[in-house]
Amino acid sequence: MWDATAPVPVTAWVPHRVAYVDALAIEAEVIAWTQRAVLVGWILSGLAHPIHVWLWAMRCSVGSDSFEGRTLIR
């Protein structure tokens, strides 16, 4: 696993429950990652604490690049 020296801004599709579970595109930060998964953190409007979730790397992108298979910050 690699830890970022600083949070990396990303757009991530995360589970979001309303009356059912749905994916929601949000602006978030990648905190750590493996070859296939990323730890994403974000703060919802009105909350004081961050939410964290592990996602498959293919669910996050930096610009047009996927996080899948990354070993270093470019």
DSSP file (Angstrom, degrees, kcal/mol; ACC not computed):
  #  RESIDUE AA STRUCTURE BP1 BP2  ACC     N-H-->O    O-->H-N    N-H-->O    O-->H-N    TCO  KAPPA ALPHA  PHI   PSI    X-CA   Y-CA   Z-CA
    1    1 A M              0   0    0      0, 0.0     2,-0.4     0, 0.0    33,-0.2   0.000 360.0 360.0 360.0 144.0    0.0    0.0    0.0
    2    2 A W  E     -A   33   0A   0     31,-2.9    31,-2.1    70,-0.0     2,-0.4  -0.940 360.0-150.4-114.9 136.0    1.2    3.5   -0.8
    3    3 A D  E     -A   32   0A   0     -2,-0.4    29,-0.2    29,-0.2     2,-0.2  -0.874  21.9-121.9-101.6 136.7    0.4    6.6    1.3
    4    4 A A  E     -     0   0A   0     27,-1.9    68,-0.0    -2,-0.4     4,-0.0  -0.541   6.9-141.0 -73.7 140.0    0.2   10.0   -0.4
    5    5 A T  E    S+     0   0A   0      1,-0.2    -1,-0.1    -2,-0.2    26,-0.0   0.791  95.1  11.5 -70.0 -26.0    2.5   12.6    1.0
    6    6 A A  E    S-     0   0A   0     25,-0.0    -1,-0.2    -3,-0.0     0, 0.0  -0.979 103.2 -85.6-143.5 150.0   -0.4   15.0    0.5
    7    7 A P  E     -     0   0A   0      0, 0.0    24,-0.2     0, 0.0    -2,-0.0  -0.271  40.5-137.3 -56.7 142.1   -4.1   14.2   -0.4
    8    8 A V  E     -A   30   0A   0     22,-1.9    22,-2.8    -4,-0.0     2,-0.2  -0.912  15.3-128.2-105.0 116.9   -4.7   13.8   -4.1
    9    9 A P  E     +A   29   0A   0      0, 0.0     2,-0.3     0, 0.0    20,-0.3  -0.449  42.4 160.2 -65.3 132.5   -7.8   15.5   -5.4
   10   10 A V  E     -A   28   0A   0     18,-3.2    18,-3.0    -2,-0.2     2,-0.5  -0.922  44.3-118.9-142.6 165.9  -10.0   13.1   -7.5
   11   11 A T  E     -AB  27  61A   0     50,-1.9    50,-1.8    -2,-0.3     2,-0.4  -0.977  41.7-175.5-105.3 125.1  -13.5   12.6   -8.7
   12   12 A A  E     -AB  26  60A   0     14,-2.1    14,-2.2    -2,-0.5     2,-0.7  -0.955  28.7-136.2-128.2 141.0  -14.9    9.3   -7.2
   13   13 A W  E     +A   25   0A   0     46,-1.8    12,-0.2    -2,-0.4    10,-0.1  -0.870  38.2 177.5 -91.6 114.4  -18.1    7.4   -7.6
   14   14 A V  E     -A   24   0A   0     10,-2.0    10,-1.8    -2,-0.7     2,-0.1  -0.857  36.3 -95.4-120.9 152.3  -19.1    6.4   -4.0
   15   15 A P  E     -A   23   0A   0      0, 0.0     2,-0.4     0, 0.0     8,-0.2  -0.441  42.6-176.7 -63.6 137.2  -22.1    4.6   -2.6
   16   16 A H  E     -A   22   0A   0      6,-2.5     6,-2.1    -2,-0.1     2,-0.5  -0.961  12.5-149.9-141.1 118.5  -24.8    7.0   -1.5
   17   17 A R  E     +A   21   0A   0     -2,-0.4     4,-0.2     4,-0.2     6,-0.0  -0.783  33.5 146.8 -97.6 126.5  -28.0    5.8    0.2
   18   18 A V  S    S-     0   0    0      2,-2.3    -1,-0.2    -2,-0.5     3,-0.1   0.558  95.2 -35.8-111.2 -86.8  -31.2    7.7   -0.1
   19   19 A A  S    S+     0   0    0      1,-0.2     2,-0.3     0, 0.0    -2,-0.1   0.331 142.2  16.7-111.5  -2.4  -34.0    5.1    0.0
   20   20 A Y  S    S-     0   0    0     -4,-0.1    -2,-2.3     2,-0.0     2,-0.5  -0.920  97.9 -84.9-154.7 169.0  -31.7    2.8   -1.9
   21   21 A V  E     +A   17   0A   0     -2,-0.3     2,-0.3    -4,-0.2    -4,-0.2  -0.752  52.6 165.1 -88.5 128.1  -28.0    2.6   -2.7
   22   22 A D  E     -A   16   0A   0     -6,-2.1    -6,-2.5    -2,-0.5     2,-0.3  -0.961  37.7-110.0-138.4 154.3  -26.9    4.6   -5.7
   23   23 A A  E     -A   15   0A   0     -2,-0.3     2,-0.4    -8,-0.2   -10,-0.1  -0.694  31.9-168.5 -87.3 140.1  -23.5    5.8   -7.0
   24   24 A L  E     -A   14   0A   0    -10,-1.8   -10,-2.0    -2,-0.3     2,-0.5  -0.997  20.0-131.3-131.6 128.0  -22.8    9.6   -6.7
   25   25 A A  E     +A   13   0A   0     -2,-0.4     2,-0.3   -12,-0.2   -12,-0.2  -0.698  40.0 168.0 -80.2 124.3  -19.9   11.4   -8.4
   26   26 A I  E     -A   12   0A   0    -14,-2.2   -14,-2.1    -2,-0.5     2,-0.6  -0.900  42.5-108.7-132.5 160.9  -18.2   13.6   -5.9
   27   27 A E  E     +A   11   0A   0     -2,-0.3     2,-0.2   -16,-0.2   -16,-0.2  -0.836  58.0 150.2 -87.0 124.5  -15.1   15.7   -5.5
   28   28 A A  E     -A   10   0A   0    -18,-3.0   -18,-3.2    -2,-0.6     2,-0.4  -0.778  41.4-111.7-143.6-177.5  -12.9   13.8   -3.0
   29   29 A E  E     -AC   9  41A   0     12,-2.4    12,-2.8   -20,-0.3     2,-0.5  -0.989  18.4-133.3-127.9 137.6   -9.3   13.1   -2.1
   30   30 A V  E     +AC   8  40A   0    -22,-2.8   -22,-1.9    -2,-0.4    10,-0.2  -0.790  23.7 177.1 -86.5 126.9   -7.3    9.8   -2.3
   31   31 A I  E     -     0   0A   0      8,-3.2   -27,-1.9    -2,-0.5     2,-0.3   0.778  64.8  -7.6-100.4 -35.9   -5.5    9.3    0.9
   32   32 A A  E     -AC   3  39A   0      7,-0.9     7,-3.4   -29,-0.2    -1,-0.4  -0.966  64.6-172.1-155.2 162.7   -3.9    5.9    0.2
   33   33 A W  E     -AC   2  38A   0    -31,-2.1   -31,-2.9    -2,-0.3     5,-0.2  -0.994  14.1-155.7-157.6 160.0   -4.0    3.2   -2.5
   34   34 A T        -     0   0    0      3,-2.9    36,-0.2    -2,-0.3    35,-0.2  -0.502  56.1 -77.8-116.0-169.3   -3.0   -0.3   -3.5
   35   35 A Q  S    S+     0   0    0     -2,-0.2    34,-2.8     1,-0.2    35,-0.2   0.836 129.3  15.6 -61.8 -32.4   -2.7   -1.7   -7.1
   36   36 A R  S    S+     0   0    0     32,-0.2    21,-3.3    33,-0.1    22,-0.4   0.467 120.9  54.3-124.3  -3.2   -6.5   -2.1   -7.3
   37   37 A A  E     - D   0  56A   0     19,-0.3    -3,-2.9    20,-0.2     2,-0.4  -0.956  55.0-158.7-136.6 153.1   -8.1   -0.1   -4.5
   38   38 A V  E     -CD  33  55A   0     17,-2.6    17,-2.6    -2,-0.3     2,-0.7  -0.975  18.5-133.6-130.2 144.9   -8.1    3.5   -3.2
   39   39 A L  E     -CD  32  54A   0     -7,-3.4    -8,-3.2    -2,-0.4    -7,-0.9  -0.889  32.3-167.4 -96.3 113.8   -9.0    5.0    0.1
   40   40 A V  E     -CD  30  53A   0     13,-2.8    13,-2.0    -2,-0.7     2,-0.4  -0.834   7.2-169.7-108.0 138.8  -11.2    8.1   -0.7
   41   41 A G  E     +CD  29  52A   0    -12,-2.8   -12,-2.4    -2,-0.4     2,-0.3  -0.972  13.8 154.2-128.0 145.0  -12.1   10.8    1.8
   42   42 A W  E     - D   0  51A   0      9,-2.0     9,-3.4    -2,-0.4     2,-0.5  -0.973  34.2-126.9-157.8 163.7  -14.6   13.6    1.5
   43   43 A I        -     0   0    0     -2,-0.3     2,-0.1     7,-0.2     3,-0.1  -0.981  23.7-137.8-120.1 122.7  -16.8   15.9    3.7
   44   44 A L    >   -     0   0    0     -2,-0.5     3,-2.2     5,-0.4     5,-0.1  -0.478  38.6 -87.9 -74.3 148.2  -20.5   16.1    3.0
   45   45 A S  T 3  S+     0   0    0      1,-0.3    -1,-0.1    -2,-0.1     3,-0.1  -0.324 115.8  20.2 -55.6 130.5  -22.1   19.6    3.1
   46   46 A G  T 3  S+     0   0    0      1,-0.3     2,-0.3    -3,-0.1    -1,-0.3   0.331 101.7 106.8  90.8  -7.9  -23.2   20.3    6.7
   47   47 A L    <   -     0   0    0     -3,-2.2    -1,-0.3     1,-0.1    -4,-0.0  -0.810  54.0-158.4-104.9 148.0  -21.0   17.7    8.3
   48   48 A A  S    S+     0   0    0     -2,-0.3    -1,-0.1    -3,-0.1    -3,-0.0   0.657  73.8  63.5 -94.6 -19.0  -17.8   18.5   10.3
   49   49 A H  S    S-     0   0    0     -5,-0.1    -5,-0.4     1,-0.0     2,-0.1  -0.792  83.5-112.3-111.3 150.9  -16.1   15.2   10.0
   50   50 A P        -     0   0    0      0, 0.0     2,-0.4     0, 0.0    -7,-0.2  -0.381  19.7-137.2 -77.2 157.2  -14.8   13.4    6.9
   51   51 A I  E     -D   42   0A   0     -9,-3.4    -9,-2.0    -2,-0.1     2,-0.4  -0.928  20.1-164.6-110.0 138.1  -16.2   10.2    5.4
   52   52 A H  E     +D   41   0A   0     -2,-0.4     2,-0.3   -11,-0.2   -11,-0.2  -0.959  12.5 167.2-126.3 144.1  -13.8    7.5    4.2
   53   53 A V  E     -D   40   0A   0    -13,-2.0   -13,-2.8    -2,-0.4     2,-0.5  -0.980  32.6-126.2-153.4 142.3  -14.4    4.5    2.0
   54   54 A W  E     +D   39   0A   0     -2,-0.3     2,-0.3   -15,-0.2   -15,-0.2  -0.788  37.1 179.3 -86.1 131.3  -12.2    2.0    0.1
   55   55 A L  E     -D   38   0A   0    -17,-2.6   -17,-2.6    -2,-0.5     2,-0.1  -0.897  38.3 -91.6-127.8 157.0  -13.2    1.8   -3.6
   56   56 A W  E >   -D   37   0A   0     -2,-0.3     3,-2.1   -19,-0.2   -19,-0.3  -0.497  41.4-122.3 -62.3 140.1  -12.0   -0.2   -6.6
   57   57 A A  G >  S+     0   0    0    -21,-3.3     3,-1.9     1,-0.3    10,-1.0   0.807 109.4  65.9 -58.4 -32.3   -9.4    2.0   -8.3
   58   58 A M  G 3  S+     0   0    0    -22,-0.4    -1,-0.3     1,-0.3   -21,-0.1   0.653  90.9  66.1 -66.6 -12.3  -11.3    2.0  -11.6
   59   59 A R  G <  S+     0   0    0     -3,-2.1   -46,-1.8     7,-0.0     2,-0.3   0.484  97.6  63.9 -86.1  -3.2  -14.1    4.0   -9.8
   60   60 A C  E <   -B   12   0A   0     -3,-1.9     7,-1.4   -48,-0.2     2,-0.4  -0.920  62.2-174.2-122.3 147.2  -11.7    7.0   -9.3
   61   61 A S  E     -BE  11  66A   0    -50,-1.8   -50,-1.9    -2,-0.3     2,-0.6  -0.997  22.5-151.9-140.7 146.7  -10.1    9.2  -11.9
   62   62 A V  E >  S- E   0  65A   0      3,-2.8     3,-1.9    -2,-0.4     2,-0.5  -0.941  82.9 -46.9-111.9 103.7   -7.6   12.1  -11.9
   63   63 A G  T 3  S-     0   0    0     -2,-0.6   -52,-0.1     1,-0.3   -53,-0.0  -0.604 124.6 -24.9  66.3-122.0   -8.6   14.0  -15.0
   64   64 A S  T 3  S+     0   0    0     -2,-0.5     2,-0.4    -3,-0.1    -1,-0.3   0.406 119.6  97.6-101.2   1.4   -9.0   11.3  -17.7
   65   65 A D  E <   -E   62   0A   0     -3,-1.9    -3,-2.8     2,-0.0     2,-0.1  -0.748  67.9-134.1 -95.6 136.6   -6.7    8.8  -16.0
   66   66 A S  E     -E   61   0A   0     -2,-0.4    -5,-0.2    -5,-0.2    -8,-0.2  -0.491  11.8-133.4 -78.9 155.5   -7.9    5.9  -13.8
   67   67 A F    >   +     0   0    0     -7,-1.4     3,-2.0   -10,-1.0    -9,-0.2   0.569  67.9 122.9 -81.7 -10.3   -6.1    5.2  -10.5
   68   68 A E  T 3  S+     0   0    0    -11,-0.4   -32,-0.2    -8,-0.3    -2,-0.1  -0.295  80.7   5.9 -59.5 129.4   -6.0    1.5  -11.4
   69   69 A G  T 3  S+     0   0    0    -34,-2.8    -1,-0.3     1,-0.3   -34,-0.1   0.468  89.9 150.6  79.8   3.2   -2.5    0.1  -11.3
   70   70 A R    <   +     0   0    0     -3,-2.0    -1,-0.3   -35,-0.2     3,-0.1  -0.428  19.3 169.7 -69.7 140.0   -0.9    3.3  -10.0
   71   71 A T        +     0   0    0      1,-0.3     2,-0.3    -2,-0.1    -1,-0.2   0.560  66.5  26.6-119.7 -21.2    2.2    2.8   -8.0
   72   72 A L  S    S-     0   0    0    -70,-0.0     2,-0.3   -68,-0.0    -1,-0.3  -0.967  83.0-103.5-139.1 154.8    3.4    6.5   -7.7
   73   73 A I              0   0    0     -2,-0.3   -65,-0.0     1,-0.1     0, 0.0  -0.637 360.0 360.0 -72.4 132.7    1.9    9.9   -7.9
   74   74 A R              0   0    0     -2,-0.3    -1,-0.1     0, 0.0    -4,-0.0   0.448 360.0 360.0 -95.1 360.0    2.6   11.4  -11.3
